[in-house]
Amino acid sequence: MSQISNAEWEVMKVVWASKEATSAFIIDVLQQNHDWSDSTIKTMITRLVEKELLASRREGRRFWYRALISQEMGQWTSVSDTFAKICVTNHKLLIEKLLLDTPMTSRDIADLEKLLDAKKSEAVDKVVCQCLPGQCSCHRDE
């Protein structure tokens, strides 16, 4: 999946929520919270079509847009790309911070506890850094 700018994410969120949307609808929604011109939003839509993240179809004078990737896939790719930039030895600290900052129901917590219990069978003695020497502090003592 191509990189999506923060502004393009805003467009994708409108399309994901609507399943299919016209450019006019996308513009109306985004201009409620952003001071973006019609042409700026249309440019973002065009970029997302070029990146093959949105499909377009013409119906009369209107263009309709639908997502070519699911919201779940888009979010997972974004998170995965972010974690790939960070030393694997720091992932646990980031996950802990996410858990602390994320509102959860009792059911959410129970689901995570179940996942962690299942993960115990795959536990390693030590998480090994995959960075090159000089890319993180893990290699300082080598």
N, C-alpha and C positions, 0 to 999 in steps of 0.2 A: 504494500500500500504506500502510495506517495505521502510525503509529509503534508500535514494539514496545518495551516496557520491558525492562530487563536480566533481570528475573525472568520475564517472558513469553517471552523468548528461551530460557530454560531449559526451559520447557514445550514450545516448538516443537521444540527439539533432541530431546526424548524422542519426540515424535510422528514427526518426520522419520526417526529411527533405527528406529522400529517399524513405519512405514507406516500402522498403525492401532493405537490403544491405548485401553484403558478408563481412566476416571478413577482407578480403584484402582491400575492399573499405573503411571500417571503419578505419582501420590502416592507409591507405594513407591519409585520411582526417585529422585525429587527429595528425599525425606526422608532418603536416604542421605548427602547432602552439605549439606542445608539444614535449618534449624530452623523449617520452615514447617508450620503446622497444615493439616489436611485442608481446612478451609473456605477458607483463604488460597489454596491451590492450585486448589480448585474455582472460586473467584472469578476467578483468572487464566485458567482454561480458558473460563469464561463470557465474559470480556472478549474473548478471542481468537475465539470464535464470533461475538460481536457485531461485531467488526472484520472479519468474513468471512475470517479467516485459517485457521480450523478449521471443519470440518463435523462435525455430530454425528448419530448415529442411535441409536435405542433398540432394544435386543434384550433382551426380558424386563425385568429390573430394572437392567440395565447400560446405560450409555451408552458408545458407541464414538466415537472422534475420529480424524479424518484431516486432514492439511494440505490446504488449498486452493491453496497456492503451493508451489513446489519449494524445497528448501533453497538451491539455487543462486540462484534469483530473490530469495529473502529476503535472502541475504547480499549479493548485488549491489546491491539497493535500499538496504540499510543503508550500504554503503560509498559508493555514489553520493550518497546524502543527506549523508553526512559530508563528502565532497569538495566538494559544492556550497556548503558553509558556509565553505570555505577559499579564499583567493585562488589563482587558477589558477597564478600565478607561484611558489607554494610547493608545488605538487603534486609536482614532481620531487624535492625534498628529502624529502618524505614517502615517496615510492616508494623512494628510495634507502635510507631508514631501514628500511622494510619488507623490502627485499631483504637487507639486512645482518642483520636479526633473524630471518628466516625460514629454518628448516632446509630444504635442497633436495638432491635427488639430482642426479647428473650429467645425467640426462635432463631434469629440470626446468630446469637451467641452459641446456642445449642448446635447449630449446623457447623460453626467453626470449631467447636470442641470436638465434634465427631470427625471432622477433617484432620485435626491435629492428632487425635488418637490413631487414625489410620496412617498418618505420616510417620508415626513412631517406628513402624516396621522398616522404613527406608532411611532412618537416621544414620548420619555419618559421624565419625569421631571428631572430624575437624572439617570446616568448610575451607576449601583451598582456593586461594586467590588465583584468578586467571589473567591478571593484568601483567603487562611487561614491567620489568624493573624500571623504576622511576615514574611509573604512572599512578602509584598509590603508596601509602605508608606501610603496607604489609611487607614490603621488601627491604625496609630499613635495616633490619637486623641480619640480613643475609650477607 
